[in-house]
Amino acid sequence: MQHITELIRSETPAAVRETLEFMLYECSLDQAPDAADVGQWRGILTQRGGKFLPLAQICSDWLAEEGA
């Protein structure tokens, strides 16, 4: 997951959204992130602020859906 975390730290909002949607809702279970990873991503996106805040909300929604 380190490469995904780096992408979330450095890419544009559009690239991050596409990656999040894939990782959270489309990828196979063996590739899926755990709650700790998603929580870390949410923190990074919150810190980035602005256009990244809706993406942090996607992470929050996923965590709530997963009961994490």
N, C-alpha and C positions, 0 to 999 in steps of 0.2 A: 504493500500500500504506500510505500514511501514515494514512489514516482507520482502517484495520484495526489498525495499531500503536497508535493512540490508544484504540481500543476495548479492546484487550488491556490497556492501562495503567489503564483506568478502570472497566470494567464488572464485573458480578458473575461468579462462576465459571460459572454456568449459561449466561449469554450468551456468555462467552468460549469455552466448550466447543462450543456450537452453531456459532459462527463458525469456530473451528479445524477442526471436522469438515467443514464446507462447503469452506473454503479449501484444505484439504489433500487431500480425497478426492472432492469432488463437483463443484467448479467446472470450467469449461472451461479448456483449456490457456492461452488468452490471458489469463485472469484469475489463473492459478495463481501462487503465490509462488515465489521462488527460494530456494536454500539460505541465502543471507545474511539474507533476511527472516525465515525460520523460526528461524534461529539467534538473531536479535535478539529474536524473540518468546519463545523459550525463556529467554533471559536475563532478560527483564522478568518472566516468570511465576515464575522461580526467586526473584527478588528479592521478589516479592509474597508468596511463601511460603504456608504453610498449605494451604488448599483449592486453591491454584493449582499446587502441586507436581505433582499427577497430570497437569495440563494441560501443564506443562513436559515431562513424560515423553512425552506424545503427540508433541510437537515433536521430541524426541530420537529416538523410534521412526521418525518420518517421515524424519528426516535419515539414519538408518541404512539404511532401506529404499531411499532414493534414492542411497546411496553417497556422501553428502556429508560 
